């Protein structure tokens, strides 16, 4: 009995130890009539080492399980209630334990653990496509992209969308919108960095056109550039076309370059779609050369000079001009002519509206002053010869002036009507007993005239005739500016 009590105590302690291990391992509770599983038994395939039931008997686990059942008060076999040690004796031999491990009720069981499911291989995104219902949209239109990822069984199909130009295409409140004119790419980027994109063209119609030159005046043969400005500023499709209403006046190139062809007016139009603007073009033919002419280059005081102006080309569109006279010898009259006021030179300048100028210089002769100078120079020669100076007489001067004008048409001492030159003295009221006449033609100054006479013996003799005491001088000029000189001598 003492040996049996020790065995019972040992079995109870072993059972308590196994229960503690089962609690720590969170093992399932044993079935009714089944021993608690050993925490040292792992799941094994049948036939593998350690699966033999006799091994449990040799460790005494089978015996321990039987003892746990007995200690728990399970029914024992008939006739053995008073001899529990009999079974213990069998356990000591290992046979009971061995027979116990072969039963289905009392045999220890393996843990029902499942192997982890092997992880599937990751499939990477190789391509990503962005499809749009339309690649050209009007501003303000929402964009609804469709993103396709290849291969279809890619592990991570997440992606992000972005715009290459947010002034054209932008996300707002979770929606993509065409916000400005131009072209932009909608870009889809997968989680692994693979990208795809689709181009979007946002159309903004031209609402109005303004031209940098609403009006222009161009000289024939010249050209100017016409530059349009479109509204709104981000308008697209600005393929402007240019046209001319009258190509005989001006033509226009595709780039808006206007070429002036001929005098006149025309409209140059710039058109985009249904919108247009125009430039009113006036083509002028400017004066290239101006020529100023007069009847003569030499005039006398009191004459009125008419100006003739010629311009090249003949079809110049603006032939207006201004006249300016430089020099105190002449002045402008109210009718555009030039008045010869005193002896000397005067320059007449004519300037056209486009700045082209021409000029003419004239010489104005003061015939009375020339006559007075001849009178003075003649007396100089008289003084050199020791002769008294001539005196001036108005009737004699009048007769000399008549004769100077008459020799323009008939350079002779006979008058144009055939009468003697002295008849002019009589007609002028000159009384004389002795008279003479000197005439000359072509000399430009009084000095030239007097020197010419003094170099001619007959004319010199008249100047130095001691019997003459009075002198009249006349100077005349023809339409060509040639001067004619006359001296009338009387006693």
ABEGO torsion letter per residue (X at the ends): XAAAAAAAAAAAAAAAAAAAAAAAAGBBBBBBGBBBBBAABBBBBBGBBGABAAAAAAAGAAAAAAAAAAAAGBBBBBGAAABAAAAAAAAAAGAAAAAAAABAAABBBBBBBBBBBBBBBBBBBABBBBBBABABBBBGBBBBBBBBBOBAABABABBBBBBABAAABBBBGGBBBBABBEBBBBBBBBAAGBBBBBBBBBBBBBABBBBABABBBBBBGBBBBBBBBBOBAABBGBBBBBBBABAAABBBBAAGBBBBABBEBBBBBBBBEABBBBBBBBBBBBBABBBBBBABABBBBGBBBBBBBBBOBAABABABBBBBBBEAABBBBAAGBBBBABBEBBBBBBBBAAGBBBBBBBBBBBAAAAAAAAAAAAAAAAAAAGBBBBBBBAAAAAAAAAAAAAAAABBBABBAAGBBAAAAAAAAGBBBABBBBBBBBGBABAAAAAAAAAABAAAAAAAABAABABBBBBBBBBAAGBBBBBBBBBX
